[in-house]
């Protein structure tokens, strides 16, 4: 069962990161379950990242970017 999605506060960096992460995942046509499996984390962890309840560890960012098929910079830097 998919938990209810809490919309992130886009006034904060963590909220903007959460929206970017979800957007990039959707553009990659991946489900949260597929991302979780590829990263070896629970689907709830991915949902928490996408709702800004939690942030991924910095050491995990390169692998997240790889799974999503984007650069590390694209994953973490704001859109211009």
ZITARA-V687456 format. One record per backbone hydrogen bond with DSSP energy under -1.0 kcal/mol. NH is the residue of the N-H (numbers start at 1). CO is the residue of the C=O. If there is no record, write none. Layout:
{{NH & CO} {NH & CO}}
//
This chain:
{{12 & 9} {16 & 12} {17 & 13} {18 & 14} {19 & 15} {20 & 16} {21 & 17} {22 & 18} {23 & 19} {24 & 20} {25 & 21} {26 & 22} {27 & 23} {28 & 24} {29 & 26} {30 & 25} {35 & 31} {36 & 32} {37 & 33} {38 & 34} {39 & 35} {40 & 36} {41 & 36} {46 & 42} {47 & 43} {48 & 44} {49 & 45} {50 & 46} {51 & 47} {52 & 49} {53 & 48} {54 & 48} {60 & 57} {61 & 58} {64 & 60} {65 & 61} {66 & 62} {67 & 63} {68 & 64} {70 & 65} {75 & 71} {76 & 72} {77 & 73}}
//
